[in-house]
Amino acid sequence: MNGGTEKLTIEQILKAIDELSEEERTLLDHELEEREWQKLYRDPEFIAMLKERIAEAEQARQEGKLKTLEKFRAELEAEGLL
């Protein structure tokens, strides 16, 4: 017992997940993804990496090294890929 509640086994958890409706499963998937993002947002290394990537993208934009979607599409069309 843990605080008056019994801890579920992995098998019990997986069985319960299998019994969810499609809507409940979608909600569960969304909640799990949200929790993972929240963990990342609390990770100083992730935040530092994200800030670095943003700075790199901003610098590339200022230097004209980023292609617009229109330019990229035109290049693909010119090569016959679209």
Secondary structure, DSSP 4 states (H G I P E B T S, - for coil): -BTTBPPPPHHHHHHHHHTS-HHHHHHHHHHHHHHHHHHHHT-HHHHHHHHHHHHHHHHHHHTT-SPPHHHHHHHHHHTT--
